[in-house]
Amino acid sequence: MQCIIICSYYSRRFAVGTYKWYGYEILKADVKTQFLSPGITYTVNLVFKFDEDKRRFEDIFLPYILQGEKKERRCENIFFPYRLQGERERSFSYLAYKREDGWWACELYHFTTDHRTVDLQILFECFSISNKGSLNDVLQVEGIEFQPLENVEHIDEKQLISDSDSDANWEEKLPVDYEDIMKRSKSSLQWTTKEEAYSIICKGFLISDDETKRGIWFSLDKNGKKCLMLSGALECRRTEKVPLPESRFGEAIHLGDNIYIYVKTNVQSQLVSSETTYACYLVYKLPEDQSGFKAPVKVEDGRRDSVDENICYIYLTSPQTLVIRPNAGQNTHNSLSRPKIKGLPQQRNDGWIEVKIWELRAVTTINMELTLELCDGKNFSGLIIEGIEFKPV
């Protein structure tokens, strides 16, 4: 970097202002750690705001273009490679999150301190706002921030049947149309009591959709709400169905060089618990080489009008952050901790992986149109998808 440009853009911490960073520039940050508490692990964050000229257009014109209410976006796709001075391996930032103080932050590293002062030199190799962005994008950089690492508790959303259910009134737990649904099973189901019927439905069984000819795995949760998984709910070219014995449907979808994944569903009212909020999960397996799936995935709902309501971000692999330790050669990786994002993958007991991609309210049916795209512009080649699962929240 040949020169330093300091702007008068407001900074709540530094009277000198912010650094105006253009997307085509290489930025070098020199940081000393003498004021940190020893024995504490910190997150190292880049703190900035987006250039006001770009935001002014969005704030004034975008609501009218969308013809909907403008709501504040809390997450933005931003891409930049960075590395420690002297290191060959680069790290990549893909997402920025807006904080309560109005500034944006990207988590760069975790840093574990001792009593020594460490000089960190971080080299940022240009940036772009989204993988389709321009190198003429501008950020107003406030600085590099160290925050004590927060312990994040992951809540298991899986619903289990408790032992107390054995004394419950089975008829009350069963949907009123359970017999009609069980008659649609592809295999002959036998039951003599409502307790047996409840046990069969909780385990799940395969039925067919007469209209779409898709396989549907139907089950109940512990509260008697209807759950279902759809096979073949993707509308993508360059895919093939491969036989898989471990799949509920006996087969799965193997993706080729697809840049986008299109999910389209239209579920009948009989298979849905009305007036219920459902979480939608992508159920999948990763190829042996997972290096192409490190970037987050942008999920966009094609049925909503407001751009700020129809986008979220998920991960197909657990994001990792480099941990910088005072002693050379002791650097490791931790799972991304800040902010607390919901779209993280979870390993299932059946050997598949699931990640929540959306949440919606089912009045009588489930109608959904989603588009999935990797934020680094790569394709989904090698991804194996069993189906799209809906579980009551």
Secondary structure as a PSIPRED ss2 file (coil, helix, strand):
# PSIPRED VFORMAT (PSIPRED V4.0)

   1 M C   1.000  0.000  0.000
   2 Q C   1.000  0.000  0.000
   3 C C   1.000  0.000  0.000
   4 I C   1.000  0.000  0.000
   5 I C   1.000  0.000  0.000
   6 I E   0.000  0.000  1.000
   7 C E   0.000  0.000  1.000
   8 S C   1.000  0.000  0.000
   9 Y C   1.000  0.000  0.000
  10 Y C   1.000  0.000  0.000
  11 S C   1.000  0.000  0.000
  12 R C   1.000  0.000  0.000
  13 R C   1.000  0.000  0.000
  14 F C   1.000  0.000  0.000
  15 A C   1.000  0.000  0.000
  16 V C   1.000  0.000  0.000
  17 G C   1.000  0.000  0.000
  18 T E   0.000  0.000  1.000
  19 Y E   0.000  0.000  1.000
  20 K E   0.000  0.000  1.000
  21 W E   0.000  0.000  1.000
  22 Y E   0.000  0.000  1.000
  23 G C   1.000  0.000  0.000
  24 Y C   1.000  0.000  0.000
  25 E C   1.000  0.000  0.000
  26 I E   0.000  0.000  1.000
  27 L E   0.000  0.000  1.000
  28 K E   0.000  0.000  1.000
  29 A E   0.000  0.000  1.000
  30 D E   0.000  0.000  1.000
  31 V E   0.000  0.000  1.000
  32 K E   0.000  0.000  1.000
  33 T C   1.000  0.000  0.000
  34 Q C   1.000  0.000  0.000
  35 F C   1.000  0.000  0.000
  36 L C   1.000  0.000  0.000
  37 S C   1.000  0.000  0.000
  38 P C   1.000  0.000  0.000
  39 G C   1.000  0.000  0.000
  40 I C   1.000  0.000  0.000
  41 T E   0.000  0.000  1.000
  42 Y E   0.000  0.000  1.000
  43 T E   0.000  0.000  1.000
  44 V E   0.000  0.000  1.000
  45 N E   0.000  0.000  1.000
  46 L E   0.000  0.000  1.000
  47 V E   0.000  0.000  1.000
  48 F E   0.000  0.000  1.000
  49 K E   0.000  0.000  1.000
  50 F E   0.000  0.000  1.000
  51 D C   1.000  0.000  0.000
  52 E H   0.000  1.000  0.000
  53 D H   0.000  1.000  0.000
  54 K H   0.000  1.000  0.000
  55 R H   0.000  1.000  0.000
  56 R H   0.000  1.000  0.000
  57 F H   0.000  1.000  0.000
  58 E H   0.000  1.000  0.000
  59 D H   0.000  1.000  0.000
  60 I H   0.000  1.000  0.000
  61 F H   0.000  1.000  0.000
  62 L H   0.000  1.000  0.000
  63 P H   0.000  1.000  0.000
  64 Y H   0.000  1.000  0.000
  65 I H   0.000  1.000  0.000
  66 L H   0.000  1.000  0.000
  67 Q C   1.000  0.000  0.000
  68 G C   1.000  0.000  0.000
  69 E C   1.000  0.000  0.000
  70 K C   1.000  0.000  0.000
  71 K C   1.000  0.000  0.000
  72 E C   1.000  0.000  0.000
  73 R C   1.000  0.000  0.000
  74 R C   1.000  0.000  0.000
  75 C E   0.000  0.000  1.000
  76 E E   0.000  0.000  1.000
  77 N E   0.000  0.000  1.000
  78 I E   0.000  0.000  1.000
  79 F E   0.000  0.000  1.000
  80 F E   0.000  0.000  1.000
  81 P E   0.000  0.000  1.000
  82 Y E   0.000  0.000  1.000
  83 R E   0.000  0.000  1.000
  84 L E   0.000  0.000  1.000
  85 Q C   1.000  0.000  0.000
  86 G C   1.000  0.000  0.000
  87 E C   1.000  0.000  0.000
  88 R C   1.000  0.000  0.000
  89 E C   1.000  0.000  0.000
  90 R C   1.000  0.000  0.000
  91 S E   0.000  0.000  1.000
  92 F E   0.000  0.000  1.000
  93 S E   0.000  0.000  1.000
  94 Y E   0.000  0.000  1.000
  95 L E   0.000  0.000  1.000
  96 A E   0.000  0.000  1.000
  97 Y E   0.000  0.000  1.000
  98 K E   0.000  0.000  1.000
  99 R C   1.000  0.000  0.000
 100 E C   1.000  0.000  0.000
 101 D C   1.000  0.000  0.000
 102 G C   1.000  0.000  0.000
 103 W C   1.000  0.000  0.000
 104 W E   0.000  0.000  1.000
 105 A E   0.000  0.000  1.000
 106 C E   0.000  0.000  1.000
 107 E E   0.000  0.000  1.000
 108 L E   0.000  0.000  1.000
 109 Y E   0.000  0.000  1.000
 110 H E   0.000  0.000  1.000
 111 F E   0.000  0.000  1.000
 112 T E   0.000  0.000  1.000
 113 T C   1.000  0.000  0.000
 114 D C   1.000  0.000  0.000
 115 H C   1.000  0.000  0.000
 116 R C   1.000  0.000  0.000
 117 T C   1.000  0.000  0.000
 118 V C   1.000  0.000  0.000
 119 D E   0.000  0.000  1.000
 120 L E   0.000  0.000  1.000
 121 Q E   0.000  0.000  1.000
 122 I E   0.000  0.000  1.000
 123 L E   0.000  0.000  1.000
 124 F E   0.000  0.000  1.000
 125 E E   0.000  0.000  1.000
 126 C C   1.000  0.000  0.000
 127 F C   1.000  0.000  0.000
 128 S E   0.000  0.000  1.000
 129 I C   1.000  0.000  0.000
 130 S C   1.000  0.000  0.000
 131 N C   1.000  0.000  0.000
 132 K C   1.000  0.000  0.000
 133 G C   1.000  0.000  0.000
 134 S C   1.000  0.000  0.000
 135 L C   1.000  0.000  0.000
 136 N C   1.000  0.000  0.000
 137 D C   1.000  0.000  0.000
 138 V E   0.000  0.000  1.000
 139 L E   0.000  0.000  1.000
 140 Q E   0.000  0.000  1.000
 141 V E   0.000  0.000  1.000
 142 E E   0.000  0.000  1.000
 143 G E   0.000  0.000  1.000
 144 I E   0.000  0.000  1.000
 145 E E   0.000  0.000  1.000
 146 F E   0.000  0.000  1.000
 147 Q E   0.000  0.000  1.000
 148 P E   0.000  0.000  1.000
 149 L C   1.000  0.000  0.000
 150 E C   1.000  0.000  0.000
 151 N C   1.000  0.000  0.000
 152 V C   1.000  0.000  0.000
 153 E C   1.000  0.000  0.000
 154 H C   1.000  0.000  0.000
 155 I C   1.000  0.000  0.000
 156 D C   1.000  0.000  0.000
 157 E C   1.000  0.000  0.000
 158 K C   1.000  0.000  0.000
 159 Q C   1.000  0.000  0.000
 160 L C   1.000  0.000  0.000
 161 I C   1.000  0.000  0.000
 162 S C   1.000  0.000  0.000
 163 D H   0.000  1.000  0.000
 164 S H   0.000  1.000  0.000
 165 D H   0.000  1.000  0.000
 166 S H   0.000  1.000  0.000
 167 D H   0.000  1.000  0.000
 168 A C   1.000  0.000  0.000
 169 N C   1.000  0.000  0.000
 170 W H   0.000  1.000  0.000
 171 E H   0.000  1.000  0.000
 172 E H   0.000  1.000  0.000
 173 K H   0.000  1.000  0.000
 174 L C   1.000  0.000  0.000
 175 P C   1.000  0.000  0.000
 176 V C   1.000  0.000  0.000
 177 D C   1.000  0.000  0.000
 178 Y H   0.000  1.000  0.000
 179 E H   0.000  1.000  0.000
 180 D H   0.000  1.000  0.000
 181 I H   0.000  1.000  0.000
 182 M H   0.000  1.000  0.000
 183 K C   1.000  0.000  0.000
 184 R C   1.000  0.000  0.000
 185 S E   0.000  0.000  1.000
 186 K C   1.000  0.000  0.000
 187 S C   1.000  0.000  0.000
 188 S C   1.000  0.000  0.000
 189 L C   1.000  0.000  0.000
 190 Q C   1.000  0.000  0.000
 191 W C   1.000  0.000  0.000
 192 T C   1.000  0.000  0.000
 193 T C   1.000  0.000  0.000
 194 K H   0.000  1.000  0.000
 195 E H   0.000  1.000  0.000
 196 E H   0.000  1.000  0.000
 197 A H   0.000  1.000  0.000
 198 Y H   0.000  1.000  0.000
 199 S H   0.000  1.000  0.000
 200 I H   0.000  1.000  0.000
 201 I H   0.000  1.000  0.000
 202 C H   0.000  1.000  0.000
 203 K H   0.000  1.000  0.000
 204 G C   1.000  0.000  0.000
 205 F E   0.000  0.000  1.000
 206 L E   0.000  0.000  1.000
 207 I E   0.000  0.000  1.000
 208 S E   0.000  0.000  1.000
 209 D C   1.000  0.000  0.000
 210 D C   1.000  0.000  0.000
 211 E C   1.000  0.000  0.000
 212 T C   1.000  0.000  0.000
 213 K C   1.000  0.000  0.000
 214 R C   1.000  0.000  0.000
 215 G E   0.000  0.000  1.000
 216 I E   0.000  0.000  1.000
 217 W E   0.000  0.000  1.000
 218 F E   0.000  0.000  1.000
 219 S E   0.000  0.000  1.000
 220 L E   0.000  0.000  1.000
 221 D C   1.000  0.000  0.000
 222 K C   1.000  0.000  0.000
 223 N C   1.000  0.000  0.000
 224 G C   1.000  0.000  0.000
 225 K C   1.000  0.000  0.000
 226 K E   0.000  0.000  1.000
 227 C E   0.000  0.000  1.000
 228 L E   0.000  0.000  1.000
 229 M E   0.000  0.000  1.000
 230 L E   0.000  0.000  1.000
 231 S C   1.000  0.000  0.000
 232 G C   1.000  0.000  0.000
 233 A C   1.000  0.000  0.000
 234 L E   0.000  0.000  1.000
 235 E C   1.000  0.000  0.000
 236 C C   1.000  0.000  0.000
 237 R C   1.000  0.000  0.000
 238 R C   1.000  0.000  0.000
 239 T E   0.000  0.000  1.000
 240 E E   0.000  0.000  1.000
 241 K E   0.000  0.000  1.000
 242 V E   0.000  0.000  1.000
 243 P E   0.000  0.000  1.000
 244 L C   1.000  0.000  0.000
 245 P C   1.000  0.000  0.000
 246 E C   1.000  0.000  0.000
 247 S C   1.000  0.000  0.000
 248 R C   1.000  0.000  0.000
 249 F C   1.000  0.000  0.000
 250 G C   1.000  0.000  0.000
 251 E E   0.000  0.000  1.000
 252 A E   0.000  0.000  1.000
 253 I E   0.000  0.000  1.000
 254 H E   0.000  0.000  1.000
 255 L E   0.000  0.000  1.000
 256 G C   1.000  0.000  0.000
 257 D C   1.000  0.000  0.000
 258 N C   1.000  0.000  0.000
 259 I C   1.000  0.000  0.000
 260 Y E   0.000  0.000  1.000
 261 I E   0.000  0.000  1.000
 262 Y E   0.000  0.000  1.000
 263 V E   0.000  0.000  1.000
 264 K E   0.000  0.000  1.000
 265 T E   0.000  0.000  1.000
 266 N E   0.000  0.000  1.000
 267 V E   0.000  0.000  1.000
 268 Q C   1.000  0.000  0.000
 269 S H   0.000  1.000  0.000
 270 Q H   0.000  1.000  0.000
 271 L H   0.000  1.000  0.000
 272 V C   1.000  0.000  0.000
 273 S C   1.000  0.000  0.000
 274 S C   1.000  0.000  0.000
 275 E C   1.000  0.000  0.000
 276 T E   0.000  0.000  1.000
 277 T E   0.000  0.000  1.000
 278 Y E   0.000  0.000  1.000
 279 A E   0.000  0.000  1.000
 280 C E   0.000  0.000  1.000
 281 Y E   0.000  0.000  1.000
 282 L E   0.000  0.000  1.000
 283 V E   0.000  0.000  1.000
 284 Y E   0.000  0.000  1.000
 285 K E   0.000  0.000  1.000
 286 L C   1.000  0.000  0.000
 287 P C   1.000  0.000  0.000
 288 E C   1.000  0.000  0.000
 289 D C   1.000  0.000  0.000
 290 Q C   1.000  0.000  0.000
 291 S H   0.000  1.000  0.000
 292 G H   0.000  1.000  0.000
 293 F H   0.000  1.000  0.000
 294 K C   1.000  0.000  0.000
 295 A C   1.000  0.000  0.000
 296 P C   1.000  0.000  0.000
 297 V E   0.000  0.000  1.000
 298 K E   0.000  0.000  1.000
 299 V E   0.000  0.000  1.000
 300 E E   0.000  0.000  1.000
 301 D E   0.000  0.000  1.000
 302 G C   1.000  0.000  0.000
 303 R C   1.000  0.000  0.000
 304 R C   1.000  0.000  0.000
 305 D C   1.000  0.000  0.000
 306 S C   1.000  0.000  0.000
 307 V C   1.000  0.000  0.000
 308 D C   1.000  0.000  0.000
 309 E C   1.000  0.000  0.000
 310 N C   1.000  0.000  0.000
 311 I E   0.000  0.000  1.000
 312 C E   0.000  0.000  1.000
 313 Y E   0.000  0.000  1.000
 314 I E   0.000  0.000  1.000
 315 Y C   1.000  0.000  0.000
 316 L C   1.000  0.000  0.000
 317 T C   1.000  0.000  0.000
 318 S C   1.000  0.000  0.000
 319 P C   1.000  0.000  0.000
 320 Q E   0.000  0.000  1.000
 321 T E   0.000  0.000  1.000
 322 L E   0.000  0.000  1.000
 323 V E   0.000  0.000  1.000
 324 I E   0.000  0.000  1.000
 325 R C   1.000  0.000  0.000
 326 P C   1.000  0.000  0.000
 327 N C   1.000  0.000  0.000
 328 A C   1.000  0.000  0.000
 329 G C   1.000  0.000  0.000
 330 Q C   1.000  0.000  0.000
 331 N C   1.000  0.000  0.000
 332 T E   0.000  0.000  1.000
 333 H E   0.000  0.000  1.000
 334 N E   0.000  0.000  1.000
 335 S E   0.000  0.000  1.000
 336 L C   1.000  0.000  0.000
 337 S C   1.000  0.000  0.000
 338 R C   1.000  0.000  0.000
 339 P C   1.000  0.000  0.000
 340 K C   1.000  0.000  0.000
 341 I C   1.000  0.000  0.000
 342 K C   1.000  0.000  0.000
 343 G C   1.000  0.000  0.000
 344 L C   1.000  0.000  0.000
 345 P C   1.000  0.000  0.000
 346 Q E   0.000  0.000  1.000
 347 Q E   0.000  0.000  1.000
 348 R C   1.000  0.000  0.000
 349 N C   1.000  0.000  0.000
 350 D C   1.000  0.000  0.000
 351 G C   1.000  0.000  0.000
 352 W C   1.000  0.000  0.000
 353 I E   0.000  0.000  1.000
 354 E E   0.000  0.000  1.000
 355 V E   0.000  0.000  1.000
 356 K E   0.000  0.000  1.000
 357 I E   0.000  0.000  1.000
 358 W E   0.000  0.000  1.000
 359 E E   0.000  0.000  1.000
 360 L E   0.000  0.000  1.000
 361 R E   0.000  0.000  1.000
 362 A E   0.000  0.000  1.000
 363 V C   1.000  0.000  0.000
 364 T C   1.000  0.000  0.000
 365 T C   1.000  0.000  0.000
 366 I E   0.000  0.000  1.000
 367 N E   0.000  0.000  1.000
 368 M E   0.000  0.000  1.000
 369 E E   0.000  0.000  1.000
 370 L E   0.000  0.000  1.000
 371 T E   0.000  0.000  1.000
 372 L E   0.000  0.000  1.000
 373 E E   0.000  0.000  1.000
 374 L E   0.000  0.000  1.000
 375 C C   1.000  0.000  0.000
 376 D C   1.000  0.000  0.000
 377 G C   1.000  0.000  0.000
 378 K C   1.000  0.000  0.000
 379 N C   1.000  0.000  0.000
 380 F C   1.000  0.000  0.000
 381 S C   1.000  0.000  0.000
 382 G C   1.000  0.000  0.000
 383 L C   1.000  0.000  0.000
 384 I E   0.000  0.000  1.000
 385 I E   0.000  0.000  1.000
 386 E E   0.000  0.000  1.000
 387 G E   0.000  0.000  1.000
 388 I E   0.000  0.000  1.000
 389 E E   0.000  0.000  1.000
 390 F E   0.000  0.000  1.000
 391 K E   0.000  0.000  1.000
 392 P E   0.000  0.000  1.000
 393 V C   1.000  0.000  0.000
